[in-house]
């Protein structure tokens, strides 16, 4: 098996590549930065520019599965210009990938898995969302994810199974939101946001990487929530992170208007509440290594070999 990955050099992409190599699977990857192109036996880079519909067709050589992670980060200030980039980066990546598949023998592709996001679900303190939910959050993020998934669905015409993983808050000590939460806590400046009662559906990065591998290996089809089985409130997440970092929480909760003043519309990410179910992916046979927030955070911040990610059991089960 050789997998083509878009966004392979990002936080989640690097974790997936490591898992693939752990299984002995070779990776081709597409990047918009020529400086990141390397050509090794099991890791071959190719240039693309989705905004111009450019793609190196050699990227499909030997490939029988595809993972799509491409898209500009949402963790930058949401100016009108950047909001357009967030949307177009996702749509144009799918469109360019589709144009490339139109030019090769797509019958050799046996599965495609694309990233999506739980931001499509309306903010709610009481609803437990499953993949059957049809309502879309009336926010910028909801609009982006809906358009993104509609574009992904156009790949169904090729005949191979297409799966969408709606990703929640990714927990990693190497990047993403968690280090930004941890830094003020380390300096005794940590606090929950707003009421702290908003639900946060999270996933430890190693479980997320394993989930992508699981879906593309087993050729799953349809939509799956890529979140751990036990969502927590913002207050719970903040307090558990403080415990792991061995710091007290001394400050009152940060009011919504303060964060809106600091980061603008992007503050929505801190106060939206989405309690999301992982039941469907578990029914497919996926087993979480980090189902609970305590162990997930310990695996990232406690330097104990017993709590570090170990891929041995997974490779034995799914290789």
C-alpha positions as CSV (number, residue, x, y, z in Angstrom):
1,X,0.0,0.0,0.0
2,X,1.2,3.5,-0.8
3,X,-0.9,6.5,0.5
4,X,-1.0,10.0,-0.9
5,X,-1.4,12.6,1.8
6,X,-2.2,16.3,1.4
7,X,-1.2,18.4,4.4
8,X,1.3,15.7,5.4
9,X,3.8,18.3,6.8
10,X,1.2,19.7,9.3
11,X,0.6,18.7,12.9
12,X,-1.9,15.9,12.2
13,X,-0.2,15.0,8.9
14,X,3.1,14.3,10.6
15,X,1.5,12.0,13.1
16,X,-0.3,10.1,10.4
17,X,2.9,9.7,8.4
18,X,4.6,8.3,11.5
19,X,1.8,5.7,11.9
20,X,1.9,4.8,8.3
21,X,5.7,4.2,8.4
22,X,5.1,2.2,11.6
23,X,3.0,-0.1,9.5
24,X,5.5,-0.2,6.7
25,X,3.3,1.8,4.4
26,X,5.0,4.2,1.9
27,X,3.8,7.8,1.7
28,X,3.5,10.2,-1.2
29,X,2.6,13.8,-0.1
30,X,1.6,17.0,-1.7
31,X,3.0,20.3,-0.4
32,X,2.7,24.0,-1.5
33,X,6.3,24.6,-0.3
34,X,9.0,23.3,-2.6
35,X,11.5,23.5,0.2
36,X,9.6,20.7,2.0
37,X,9.9,18.3,-0.9
38,X,12.1,15.2,-0.3
39,X,12.4,12.0,-2.2
40,X,13.0,8.9,0.0
41,X,12.0,5.4,-0.7
42,X,9.0,5.5,1.6
43,X,8.4,9.3,1.7
44,X,8.2,11.2,-1.6
45,X,7.1,14.8,-1.9
46,X,5.4,16.5,-4.8
47,X,4.5,20.2,-5.4
48,X,1.0,21.5,-5.9
49,X,-0.7,24.9,-5.9
50,X,-4.5,24.4,-5.5
51,X,-5.2,28.1,-5.9
52,X,-3.9,27.8,-9.5
53,X,-5.1,24.2,-10.0
54,X,-1.5,23.0,-10.3
55,X,-0.6,19.4,-9.3
56,X,2.4,17.2,-10.1
57,X,0.7,14.2,-11.6
58,X,3.6,11.9,-10.5
59,X,2.2,12.1,-7.0
60,X,-0.3,9.4,-8.0
61,X,2.4,6.9,-8.9
62,X,1.8,3.6,-7.0
63,X,-0.9,5.2,-4.9
64,X,-4.0,3.2,-4.0
65,X,-5.3,5.3,-1.0
66,X,-5.6,9.0,-0.3
67,X,-5.8,11.1,2.9
68,X,-6.8,14.8,2.5
69,X,-5.9,17.2,5.3
70,X,-5.3,20.3,3.2
71,X,-6.7,23.7,4.5
72,X,-5.5,26.9,6.0
73,X,-5.6,27.0,9.8
74,X,-8.5,28.5,11.5
75,X,-6.3,29.7,14.4
76,X,-5.5,33.1,12.9
77,X,-7.5,36.3,13.2
78,X,-10.6,36.1,11.1
79,X,-10.2,39.1,8.8
80,X,-12.4,39.2,5.7
81,X,-9.4,38.3,3.6
82,X,-8.3,35.4,5.8
83,X,-11.8,34.0,6.1
84,X,-11.9,33.8,2.3
85,X,-8.5,32.0,2.4
86,X,-9.8,29.5,5.0
87,X,-12.7,28.6,2.7
88,X,-11.0,28.6,-0.6
89,X,-8.0,26.6,0.6
90,X,-10.3,23.7,1.4
91,X,-12.5,23.9,-1.7
92,X,-9.6,24.4,-4.1
93,X,-7.7,21.5,-2.6
94,X,-10.5,19.1,-3.2
95,X,-11.1,20.5,-6.7
96,X,-7.4,20.2,-7.7
97,X,-7.3,16.7,-6.3
98,X,-10.4,15.8,-8.3
99,X,-8.9,17.2,-11.5
100,X,-5.8,15.1,-10.9
101,X,-7.9,12.0,-10.4
102,X,-9.7,12.7,-13.6
103,X,-6.4,12.4,-15.5
104,X,-5.2,9.1,-14.0
105,X,-6.7,5.6,-13.7
106,X,-8.8,6.2,-10.6
107,X,-9.9,2.5,-10.5
108,X,-6.5,1.9,-8.7
109,X,-7.7,4.0,-5.8
110,X,-9.4,1.9,-3.2
111,X,-10.3,4.5,-0.5
112,X,-10.1,8.2,0.3
113,X,-10.4,9.8,3.8
114,X,-10.8,13.6,4.2
115,X,-10.6,15.8,7.2
116,X,-13.7,17.8,8.2
117,X,-14.7,19.4,11.5
118,X,-17.3,19.3,14.2
119,X,-17.7,23.0,13.7
120,X,-20.6,22.1,11.4
121,X,-22.8,21.3,14.5
122,X,-24.8,24.1,16.0
123,X,-23.5,25.4,19.4
124,X,-25.6,23.8,22.2
125,X,-25.2,23.0,25.9
126,X,-27.7,20.1,25.9
127,X,-27.6,18.3,22.5
128,X,-25.4,15.2,22.0
129,X,-24.5,15.3,18.3
130,X,-24.3,12.2,16.1
131,X,-23.4,12.1,12.4
132,X,-27.2,12.0,11.6
133,X,-27.6,15.7,12.6
134,X,-28.7,17.8,9.6
135,X,-28.7,21.3,11.2
136,X,-25.7,23.4,10.5
137,X,-24.2,26.0,12.8
138,X,-25.0,29.6,11.7
139,X,-21.5,30.8,12.0
140,X,-18.5,31.3,9.7
141,X,-17.1,27.9,10.7
142,X,-20.4,26.1,10.1
143,X,-20.6,27.6,6.7
144,X,-17.0,26.6,5.9
145,X,-17.5,23.0,6.9
146,X,-20.8,22.6,5.1
147,X,-19.2,23.9,1.8
148,X,-16.1,21.8,2.5
149,X,-18.2,18.6,2.9
150,X,-20.3,19.3,-0.1
151,X,-17.1,19.6,-2.2
152,X,-15.7,16.3,-0.7
153,X,-19.0,14.6,-1.7
154,X,-18.2,15.3,-5.4
155,X,-15.5,12.7,-5.1
156,X,-18.1,10.0,-4.9
157,X,-18.3,9.9,-8.7
158,X,-15.1,8.0,-8.8
159,X,-16.6,4.9,-7.3
160,X,-14.2,4.3,-4.4
161,X,-15.4,4.8,-0.8
162,X,-15.0,8.3,0.6
163,X,-15.0,8.9,4.4
164,X,-15.2,12.3,6.2
165,X,-13.7,12.6,9.7
166,X,-15.2,15.5,11.6
167,X,-12.3,16.4,13.9
168,X,-12.8,18.0,17.3
169,X,-10.2,19.8,19.5
170,X,-6.9,18.1,18.7
171,X,-4.8,17.6,21.9
172,X,-1.0,17.8,21.2
173,X,1.8,19.3,23.1
174,X,3.6,20.1,19.8
175,X,1.1,22.5,18.3
176,X,-2.5,23.5,17.9
177,X,-4.7,24.9,20.7
178,X,-3.3,23.0,23.7
179,X,0.1,24.7,24.0
180,X,-1.7,28.1,23.8
181,X,-3.9,27.0,26.7
182,X,-1.0,25.5,28.7
183,X,1.3,28.6,28.5
184,X,-0.8,30.9,30.7
185,X,-1.4,28.1,33.1
186,X,2.3,27.5,33.5
187,X,2.7,31.2,34.4
188,X,-0.2,31.1,36.9
189,X,-2.4,33.1,34.5
190,X,-4.7,30.3,33.4
191,X,-8.5,30.5,33.5
192,X,-11.6,29.0,31.9
193,X,-13.5,31.0,29.3
194,X,-16.9,32.5,29.8
195,X,-19.1,30.3,32.0
196,X,-16.8,27.4,31.4
197,X,-19.8,25.2,30.8
198,X,-19.4,25.0,27.0
199,X,-18.7,21.5,25.9
200,X,-15.4,20.7,24.1
201,X,-15.2,17.5,22.2
202,X,-11.5,16.6,21.9
203,X,-9.2,13.9,20.6
204,X,-5.6,13.0,21.5
205,X,-3.5,13.4,18.4
206,X,-2.2,9.8,18.4
207,X,-5.8,8.5,18.5
208,X,-6.7,10.9,15.7
209,X,-3.8,9.6,13.6
210,X,-4.7,6.0,14.3
211,X,-8.3,6.8,13.3
212,X,-7.2,8.1,9.9
213,X,-5.1,5.0,9.4
214,X,-8.0,2.8,10.5
215,X,-10.5,4.4,8.1
216,X,-8.3,4.3,5.1
217,X,-7.1,0.8,5.8
218,X,-10.6,-0.6,6.3
219,X,-12.0,1.5,3.4
220,X,-14.7,3.1,5.5
221,X,-17.3,5.2,3.8
222,X,-19.5,8.1,5.1
223,X,-19.2,10.5,8.0
224,X,-17.5,9.9,11.3
225,X,-17.0,12.1,14.3
226,X,-13.2,12.1,15.1
227,X,-13.6,12.8,18.8
228,X,-12.9,10.9,22.0
229,X,-15.8,9.1,23.8
230,X,-15.9,11.5,26.7
231,X,-16.3,15.3,26.0
232,X,-15.6,17.7,28.8
233,X,-16.6,21.2,29.7
234,X,-14.1,24.0,29.2
235,X,-13.8,24.3,33.0
236,X,-13.0,20.6,33.3
237,X,-10.4,20.7,30.5
238,X,-8.7,23.8,32.0
239,X,-8.7,22.3,35.6
240,X,-7.3,18.9,34.4
241,X,-4.6,20.6,32.4
242,X,-3.7,22.7,35.4
243,X,-3.4,19.5,37.5
244,X,-1.1,17.8,35.0
245,X,1.0,21.0,34.8
246,X,0.9,21.2,38.7
247,X,-0.3,24.7,38.7
248,X,-3.2,26.4,40.5
249,X,-6.0,28.3,38.8
250,X,-6.0,31.6,40.5
251,X,-7.9,33.9,38.1
252,X,-11.6,34.3,37.5
253,X,-13.0,33.0,34.2
254,X,-12.2,35.1,31.1
255,X,-15.3,37.0,29.9
256,X,-16.4,36.7,26.3
257,X,-16.2,40.4,25.5
258,X,-12.6,40.4,26.6
259,X,-11.6,37.7,24.1
260,X,-13.7,39.3,21.4
261,X,-11.8,42.5,21.9
262,X,-8.4,40.6,21.7
263,X,-9.0,38.2,18.8
264,X,-12.2,39.4,17.2
265,X,-14.7,37.0,15.6
266,X,-12.3,34.1,16.1
267,X,-13.2,34.2,19.8
268,X,-16.3,32.1,18.7
269,X,-14.0,29.1,18.8
270,X,-13.5,29.5,22.6
271,X,-17.2,29.8,23.5
272,X,-19.0,27.5,21.1
273,X,-20.3,24.3,22.7
274,X,-20.5,21.0,20.8
275,X,-20.9,17.7,22.7
276,X,-20.3,15.1,20.0
277,X,-20.6,11.3,20.0
278,X,-17.9,8.9,18.9
279,X,-20.2,5.9,18.9
280,X,-20.3,5.3,15.1
281,X,-16.5,5.0,14.7
282,X,-16.4,2.7,17.8
283,X,-19.1,0.5,16.3
284,X,-16.8,0.0,13.3
285,X,-14.2,-1.5,15.6
286,X,-12.0,1.5,16.4
287,X,-10.6,1.4,20.0
288,X,-9.4,4.6,21.6
289,X,-6.2,4.5,23.5
290,X,-7.1,7.8,25.3
291,X,-10.8,7.9,26.0
292,X,-10.5,10.1,29.1
293,X,-9.1,13.6,29.4
294,X,-6.8,12.8,32.3
295,X,-4.9,10.1,30.6
296,X,-4.8,12.0,27.3
297,X,-3.2,15.1,29.0
298,X,-0.8,12.9,31.0
299,X,0.3,11.2,27.8
300,X,1.3,14.6,26.4
301,X,2.8,16.3,29.5
302,X,3.9,13.6,31.9
303,X,7.3,12.2,31.0
304,X,6.5,8.6,31.8
305,X,7.1,5.9,29.3
306,X,4.0,4.1,30.4
307,X,1.8,7.0,29.4
308,X,3.5,7.7,26.0
309,X,1.8,6.6,22.8
310,X,2.7,3.0,21.8
311,X,1.7,1.8,18.4
312,X,2.6,-1.8,18.9
313,X,-0.9,-3.1,19.8
314,X,-2.5,-1.2,16.9
315,X,-0.1,-2.6,14.3
316,X,-0.7,-6.1,15.6
317,X,-4.4,-5.7,15.4
318,X,-4.8,-3.9,12.1
319,X,-1.7,-4.6,10.0
